Amino acid sequence: MDSTVPGFPQNPYPIAGILQFAASLIRMLGINLTRGGSEEVTTADDGSYGIDPANMDNGYDEGDVIRIQSGSWYRDIFIDTTNNPDGEDVNLNKPVDIGIVTGKGVSLPRGIICGSTQRR
């Protein structure tokens, strides 16, 4: 069910975290892979950031996939307002724990286990 109504703002769904393997003022990008739209922010001095899918061009809806990306590192999350009504904490802290975007524009998803994907 589409929760966006033209002309009315959506409820905030903050996605916040820390980019722990880089310096401050690093570009972070939130991309709604389901509906399109994105939001770009810059990390603070301590590597913290905040992205809100409600600020993206097409908003968000339950179950949308949001990619949090910095350079070639990313993590995908599912919007789950039922179990996480206050938003999500998404730290990018270990390269082995997140996906890598290759130079050829092909994404290697995180969580590959014996040929199957694991939803976290």
C-alpha positions in Angstrom: 0.0 0.0 0.0 1.4 3.4 -1.1 1.9 5.6 2.0 2.7 8.8 0.0 0.0 11.4 -0.6 1.0 14.2 -3.0 1.4 17.5 -1.1 1.7 15.9 2.3 5.0 15.0 4.0 5.7 11.5 5.1 6.6 10.5 8.6 10.4 10.5 9.1 12.1 7.2 9.0 15.7 8.1 10.1 18.5 5.8 9.0 21.5 6.8 11.1 24.9 5.4 11.7 28.7 5.8 11.6 31.1 5.3 8.8 33.9 3.9 10.9 36.6 3.3 8.4 37.0 6.8 7.0 37.6 10.4 7.9 35.0 13.1 8.3 33.2 14.9 5.5 32.7 11.8 3.4 29.8 11.7 1.0 27.0 9.3 1.9 24.2 8.4 -0.4 20.8 6.9 0.4 19.1 5.4 -2.6 15.6 3.9 -2.7 16.1 0.9 -5.0 12.4 0.1 -5.0 10.8 3.5 -5.8 13.7 5.5 -7.1 14.9 8.7 -5.5 18.0 9.5 -3.3 19.4 11.7 -0.6 23.0 12.8 -0.3 24.6 13.8 3.0 28.1 14.3 4.4 29.5 12.6 7.5 30.2 14.6 10.6 33.7 14.8 12.3 33.0 11.5 14.1 31.9 9.7 10.9 28.2 9.9 11.9 25.5 10.5 9.3 21.7 10.6 9.0 19.5 9.9 6.0 15.7 9.9 5.8 13.9 8.2 2.9 11.0 10.6 3.6 13.2 13.3 2.0 13.8 11.4 -1.2 11.9 12.4 -4.4 9.5 9.4 -4.3 9.4 9.0 -0.5 9.2 5.4 0.9 6.8 2.6 1.7 6.9 -0.5 3.9 9.3 -3.1 2.4 11.2 -0.7 0.2 14.9 -1.5 -0.2 17.2 1.4 0.8 20.9 1.3 -0.1 23.2 3.2 2.2 26.4 3.8 0.2 29.8 5.5 0.6 32.1 5.2 -2.4 32.2 1.6 -3.3 30.9 0.3 0.0 27.2 -0.2 0.7 24.6 -1.9 2.8 21.0 -2.6 1.8 18.1 -2.4 4.4 14.4 -3.1 4.1 12.0 -0.4 5.5 10.2 -2.1 8.4 8.0 0.4 10.2 6.2 -2.4 12.0 9.2 -3.8 13.9 11.4 -0.6 13.7 9.0 2.3 13.9 11.8 4.7 15.0 14.0 4.0 11.9 17.2 2.0 11.5 20.8 2.1 12.7 23.2 1.2 9.9 26.9 1.4 10.6 29.4 0.8 7.8 32.3 -0.5 9.9 33.9 -3.6 8.3 34.5 -4.1 4.6 33.8 -7.9 4.9 30.3 -7.0 6.4 29.1 -5.0 3.4 28.9 -5.2 -0.3 31.3 -3.8 -2.9 30.3 -2.0 -6.1 32.8 -3.1 -8.8 34.3 -0.8 -11.4 32.2 -2.4 -14.1 28.9 -1.2 -12.4 28.1 -4.7 -11.2 27.1 -5.0 -7.5 28.3 -7.9 -5.5 25.7 -8.3 -2.7 26.6 -8.9 0.9 25.5 -12.0 2.7 26.2 -14.5 -0.1 26.3 -18.0 1.5 26.8 -21.1 -0.7 25.2 -19.4 -3.6 22.1 -18.1 -1.8 21.5 -14.7 -0.5 20.9 -14.0 3.2 18.4 -11.2 4.2 19.6 -9.4 7.3 
